[in-house]
């Protein structure tokens, strides 16, 4: 039998079997808008429970079909183009907040639950998931975990790996596995939550997660300070970090037409905030002003598309040592020179985002050279969005010695490569 005919027969049989598991109205032919990093799938399935999702995933794995997990679809361009793309497994119907154990400061939610919806539920009891993610109204619990997306609040509250305490996921063979628990001090068993965080859905499809929570602050104040150059901005960041200030977030913003600006977020009660602000003013002197909380949207602005017809753009996430932040920004500015517009938001933790605007080949060259420079210093650069006209160069960069271990873990969880094949580090 011709290979293409055999493949069509397999796909047809798979679709028929899926319709016996999931109601027909939740199984449809994929549209152009369902593309994943430029690759077009054939089918979109929206299971109504984690058991249905596990059964569909098992069928896809047995049929040799690639399954792409999808939440709110806000980060489908992140990572490499899939090596194979057959079926989208949407978690749109798995969108419940399962249990808010407010007395224990924990919450359990399904993977398709939007972060905005989750935060609204928690706020009713004066609590929050201390996480500032991109596009919270659409980004989902599973998608945020899979991409390890977090913003400036990680300085005080830690990253997602510090906030997630339990996960349930469907493995490629249809097994539903759970790890962790509903109490913050639960440390028994294999640390599956940390393993799947940032794995881009290549090990299993997250169906639910449990997080530790923090109280909502009564008041917030943001202080901004414009500096003459990035070296001065870095000195201010160090001074703030070495002080006794109880700040929740700290970032540096700068760009082609923007002087470096340091933003500091304080959270607490009014009396405490006033004392903190006065201390900052006495430390930093001139150039200090109170700002709107809107300055904390800078990362989202970098990662958002411009108006239709505007200049092509690309953006990437970089990681460097906090002490090398100024050097990294200077390198990006030097490489961009007069040929590209650039913008950077860098957190005090050493994690930052860069946006480039201009000719695609030039942007690609700057990203490649920036990655090489960062990797020489032990850092990294991950391309999250490529402009049309840029080549499909690797999104992740050099994984070093870790790739062997990561590949072994992938084979253990997904031996047939059914989940997001080729999208992760090293083509995993």
Secondary structure as UniProt FT lines:
FT   HELIX           3..21
FT   HELIX           24..26
FT   STRAND          27..29
FT   HELIX           32..34
FT   TURN            37..38
FT   STRAND          43..46
FT   HELIX           50..63
FT   STRAND          67..70
FT   TURN            74..77
FT   STRAND          87..90
FT   TURN            92..93
FT   STRAND          97..101
FT   HELIX           102..104
FT   STRAND          106..110
FT   TURN            111..112
FT   HELIX           115..123
FT   TURN            124..126
FT   STRAND          127..128
FT   TURN            134..138
FT   HELIX           141..147
FT   TURN            152..153
FT   HELIX           154..157
FT   HELIX           160..163
FT   STRAND          164..170
FT   TURN            172..173
FT   STRAND          176..180
FT   TURN            184..185
FT   HELIX           192..196
FT   TURN            197..198
FT   TURN            200..201
FT   STRAND          205..212
FT   STRAND          214..215
FT   STRAND          219..226
FT   HELIX           230..241
FT   STRAND          247..255
FT   TURN            256..257
FT   STRAND          258..268
FT   HELIX           270..284
FT   TURN            286..287
FT   STRAND          288..291
FT   HELIX           293..297
FT   HELIX           298..303
FT   TURN            308..309
FT   STRAND          313..319
FT   HELIX           322..324
FT   HELIX           325..336
FT   TURN            337..339
FT   STRAND          341..347
FT   TURN            348..349
FT   STRAND          351..357
FT   HELIX           360..376
FT   TURN            377..378
FT   STRAND          380..385
FT   TURN            388..389
FT   TURN            400..401
FT   HELIX           402..413
FT   TURN            415..416
FT   TURN            421..422
FT   HELIX           425..427
//
